Amino acid sequence: MSTLQEVYGEPIYSYTRKQAIDDGQQVKAPESLCANAGFKWPVFITREVWDNLVEVPEGVEAQDITGRMWDILWMASLSARKPGPEGPRQFTVYVRNNNRKAQPHTLYMDCGPMDIDDPAPAITIAAGDL
């Protein structure tokens, strides 16, 4: 049986999840929060989502990283439970980045292999409107 590389040749370019994590472009969500939200597979969040929706801006009161991460994971979990077509799921999370009203943000969640050479499933959450 031939490997993909034997059939198609050397890849032109590949960027692995491990490289994305090492480069800081993806952040692994804490396993305990993921499990509490109902996820059985690892969840990764893009740097853009982390910087804009998980990290608490300076001066914003009554917010913390764990609570903001929980809100994203919980809304993603609810979206995953809805019937619908396969493929990326869109969901909305409300986040307060100032001391006034929370604003809606559209996020996308998709399931795919953990990495190029690891077919185990993993979930990625990315921004749709940032």
N, C-alpha and C positions, 0 to 999 in steps of 0.2 A: 504494500500500500504506500503510495507516494504522499509526502508531506505537501502542504500548501506551497512552501518555498520551492520544492522540487518542481511543482506544476507551474507556478506563476513566476518564479525567480525571486530575487531579493526585493523586499518592499522598497518602494520609492521613499516612503517616510512613515514612521510609526511613532506615536507618542503614547506611552503607556500610562495607566492610572498611577502606578508607582512614581513615574516621573512627574506627573501632575501634582501629586502629594508632596514630593520632594521639592518641587519648584514653588509650592504654596498656592497652586491654582485650584486645588480641591482640598477640602477639609473633611475628615471622617467625623460623622456625628457620633456622640457617645453611645455605646452599645446599650447602656441601661435605659437611656431615654428612648432609643429606637424600640427596644423590647416593650417598654411601657406603652408606646404608641401603637404597638401591634406588628412591628416589622420583624420578620424572621431573617432578613438578609441585611448586610451592611448598607448604610446610607451615607452617601457623599454629597457635600454641598459645594457649589462652585465658589470661588474667591469673591466674585461679584455679589452673590447672595450674602455671603458671610460679612463682607465689608459694609453693605448697605442695610441689611435686615437683621443680622444676628448681633454684630458688634454694637454696643450702646454708644451713641454719640455723646461727647462731653457735654455735661450740663443737663442731660435728660434725666428727670427724676423718676423714681419708682419703676425702674426697668433693670433687668439683668440678663446676661447672656443665656443662662439656663432657661429662663422663662420665654425668651424670644425664640430660642431653638425649639423648645417644646411646642410653641404655637405653630411653627412651620411643620414640624413632624406630625403633629396631630391633624392639621388640615390636609397634609399629604396623605395620611392614613385614611381619613374620611373619603378623600377623592378616590383612593385605590379600591375602596369597598363598594363604590357605586358601579352598577352595571354599565357596560358601554363597550365600545370597540377596543381591540388591542392597540397598543402603541402608547405614545406619551400621553400623560394625563395633565390637564390644566387645572389649577386651583388658585384661589385667592386667599391671601393672608393680610390682615390689617396690622400695621406696625406704626408705632408712634416714634418718630425721629426728632420730635421737639416736645415741648411741654403743653402742646395743644392736642388737637384731634388726630387720631390714628388714620393713616391713609391706606387704601387698598393697593396691593401689589400682586401682579399675576406671576405665578411660578409654574414651572413644568417639572414633572417627575417622569423618569423613564427607567426601565429595567433592562439591563444588558449584562454581558459578561464582566466579571471582576477586572480582568485585564486580558491582554492579547494572548497570553499563554495560560490563563486561568479561567476556564469556562463557568466557574461558580457564579451564580447571579448576584448582582449588586444594583442598588438604586442610586440614581443621580438626580439631584434637585438643582435646577438652573432657573435663571431669571427670564422673564418674558417682557418686562417693561422698565428695566433699570437703565 
